[in-house]
């Protein structure tokens, strides 16, 4: 197999040849056909997440075919198309797992972070954490749904029944969630970097009622806002934009420090909450509605060997929609 490997903090990924992995009990080997590039991959590469053990293969928006099945696997067989998400394993016995909150498991494994991921020709997955994808849709278009879509869905659910929804950061997750929100009949307001007119125009093409810079406020207060950009200064901005009793959802796994802000923008029962990972049920619920919503992901495909260049484009805001690597 070939893989783009992160060998040490802050170093470029290296294209390496490795022996083909062998699935263990309860595992499957997947031949990767597409792997989305997520902002969390940047947090891994830039050593912004704790506990990274090197070397590691990033990538957690994986679409591929099962090509080898380990023992005691009944849910998948060779040839099945599957999707492998961020959450790659949970212990099943801690308080959070037993109370239906496996996304908060005390002893989890995460694809492309604490276990090898999909910036490769092959990867190993726990069979219980691989979603069956069927045969509809092409691999590149589906790949961003495995994280940007899944986390986007969980954050949208956490935003409640907000009719006027703000989306801060209109990238991979934002452009998917905007389509779901419009399908649900919500009014979408997209907030981007001040000079990112391409993303603002993209949001308007997807049906947003308004698009502008993140330091602007809509004419009427929002019912809720979701923050996808990893910029802590957006939290006070979003709190100022939502109405009394409104909710701000922080959807990223990493964010720069949130600056101090006056209590009066949180007062009047505004809520500030975060999203952590996802459950398998989130994935099943989301994938069930995808065909009904007519989601069209905006993707640009790149060869696996160009992973470093793609990460830099993502880092500097040069990707419209989502980037996808193809082995």
N, C-alpha and C positions, 0 to 999 in steps of 0.2 A: 504494500500500500504506500501511497504518497500522502504527506501531510505537511501543513504549514504549522510549525512548532514554535512556541514561545519558550525559550530556554532560560531566560533571566529577566528580571524587571527592567523595563525601559529599553529593551533591545528589539530589533526588527524580528519578525517571524522568519524562520528558515525553512525552506522546502527540503524535506528529508524523506528518504526511503526507509520503510520499516517493514518488519515481518507482518504478514497478515494476522490480525488478532483472531483469537479463538473464543467464541462465546462460552461462558460457564453456565452453571445450572440457573435456569430462569432467565437467561439472556438470549438476545438475538444479535447477529451481525448484519449490518445494513450497508449496502453499497450506495453511497451518497450520490444523488443526482443534482441536488441543489441545496445550498445552505445560505440563508439570509445573513446579512451583516448588521448586527444590532449595536446600539450605543453601549450596551452592557459589555460587548466585546472590547470596546475602547477602554472601559473601566478596568477590564482584566489586563489588557496590554499595557495600560498606563499605571498598573499597580495601585489603583485607587480602591480596590476591594481587599479585605483582609484575608489572610490564611491561604494565599495561593502557593501551591507546591509545584515547583518546576522540575522537569519540563511539562507543559500543558498544551493541548491542542484546543484553541478556542472554537466557538461556533455552537449555537443552540437553536437555530431555526432550520431543522434538517428535514429534508424530504428524500426518500430513497426506497430501495427494494430490499426486503429480507433475502439474504443469500445463504445464511447458515443459521440453524436453530439449535440452541443448547437444550439440555435436559429439562423436563418438566415444564415445557412451554406448550400451551394448548391454544392460545389466543391468536397466534400468528403462524404462518407457514411460508416456506421459500416462495418468492415471487410476489408476496403481498407488498403493496405500497403503504408505507407508514410515515408518520410524522413524529419527530423526536423533539420535545420542548425543553425549556430551561430546567424544570423540576425533573430530575432523573432518578430519584430514589427517596423514600422516606422510611423511617424505622417501623412504623405501624404500631408502636407500643407506648410512645410518650403521651402525655396528657393531650397535646394538640392533635395528634393523629387519631386518638380514640374519641375525641370530641368533635370530629368533622372539620378540623382546621389543619390538614396536613401541610398546607402552605407554610405553616409556622413550626413545622417539625423541629425537634431539638437536635436531630442527627441526620440531616438531609445530605444528598449529593446533588450537585447542579452540573448540568451538561455544559462543557466548555469552560468550566470554572474549577470545580473540584473533581471532575472526571473528564476524560478526553471527549472532545466534541466533534463538530462536523466540518471543520476546515481541512478536509481529508477525503480520500477516495472511499474509505470504509470507516465505520465506527461501531462500537459495541453499546447496546442499550439494554436496560432492564425491560423485559417484555411487557411488564405491567404498566410501564410509563411511556409506551409508544402508541400513538393514536392510529387506528385504521383510517385510511384516507379514501379508499375506493379508487375509481378510475376517472372521475370527472375533474377537469381542469388540468393545466400544465404545471409541472414541478416548480418552475421559477416563480410563477404567480402565487403559488400556494405557500412557498417558503416563509414569507414575512408574516403569514397568519399564525405561525407556530410560536411567536413571542409578541411581536408588535400587535398582532390581532388578539391574542389571548390576554395579555396584560391590558390592552386597550378595552377589551370586553369587561374584564373584572373592574377596571377603574370606572367604566361607564355605569355598571350596576351600582357601584358604591356612590356614584353621583346622585343616585335616586331618580325621581321623576322630573328632573329639571327640564322645564320647557325651553328656557334660554340658557344654552350651554356654551361656556367658553373653553377653548382649547389653546393652551399655551405650548408652543412648539409644534409646528405642523410638518412633521417628518413621517417616518414609517407608521408609527402608531396613530398619530393625529389624522392622517389621511384615511386610514381604515375606520377609525371611530367616527369621523365626520360622516361617512357614508351610512353607517349603522344608525347614527342619530337622525340623519335626514329621513331614512326609511321609517324610523319611529315617529316622525312628524315633529321633531324638535327643531328649534332655530339655532344654528351653529354660528359662533363668533370665533374667528381664528386670529391668534396673536403670534407674531413672528418677530425676528430681529428687524430693527427699523429699516435696514436697507435690503431686506429679502423680499423684493417685489415679486420674484418668480414664485415663491411659496404662497404669497398673498393671492396672486392671480390663480394659482393652482387651487387654492381653497375656494375661491369664488366659482371656479369651473365645476367644483364638486358640490355646489349648492349652498355654500356658506352665505348667510345673510349679510355678513360684515367681515372684513379682514383688514388688519392694521398692525401697527407696532405694539410691542408688549407693554410699553409705558403709556399707551393710550387707554381711554375708558369708553365703553359703548354708551350711547345716549341713554339707555335704560339699564338699570342694574341687572346682572346675570342671576339666575337661580342657582347655578353651580359652575365651577370651573375645574378643569383637569390640567395639571401641569406635567408635561412630558419632557420638557427641556431641563437639563440638570443644573439649573441656575437658581440658587437660593434666593436671589433678589426678586424672583417672580412671585414668591409667596406673599409678601406684603402687597404687591401690585394686584394679585388675584383677590386677596381679601378686600381690597378697596373696590374691586369691580363687582363683587357679589352683594346681593340684597341682604337685609336683615333675615336671619335664619338660614342663610345660604351656606353652601358647603364648598370647600376647596380640597381637592384630592391630589396628593403628590404621588405620581405613578412610577417614578424611577427608583432603581435600586441604590443609586448614589446621587447626591446633590451637593453642590457647594454650600458653605455655611449660610444659614438664613440670617440676614441682618436683623438687628433689634427693630421693633416697630411699636407704635403706640397701641395701648390696649383698646382704644376705642374702635379700631378697625376689626378687632376680633369680637368685641362686645356685641350685644343684641343677638346673642345666640348663633353667631356664625360658627361654623365647625371647620377644623383643619384635621384631615386624616391622611394616612398613607396606605399604599398598596404594597403588600409583600408577596412576591411570587404568585402562584396560582395553585388551584387544586385540579385533580384530574376531572372532577365534575365540571369545573369551569370550562375545561377544554371540550368536553362532550357537549355541553350546552351551546358553546360558541360554534363549534363545527356543524351543529345541527341547524343553526339559523343561517349560516353562510350562503347556502344555495337560495334561500328566500330573499336575502337582502340585495342580491345582485352586486356584491362587492367586487370592484375591479382594482387590484393593487397596481400601483405605478412602480415598475421595477426596471432596473438596469443591471444586466448580467455581465460578469467579468470572469476571466479564467482564474482558477484557484491560485496560480502563481502570482497574481497581482493583488493578493490580500493586503499587503502593506500599503500599496497605493490607494486601495479602496478605503482602508481605515483612515488614511490621511484626508481623503476627500470628505469622509463623514465628519472627521474632527473639525474641518474648516467650513462645514456647511455647504459643500458642493454637490450633495446628493439630493435630488428631488424625488420624494417618495422613499423607496427602499433599494438598497444594493444587494445583489445575490451573487455568490460564488458558485461556479460550476466546475467540478473536477474534470 
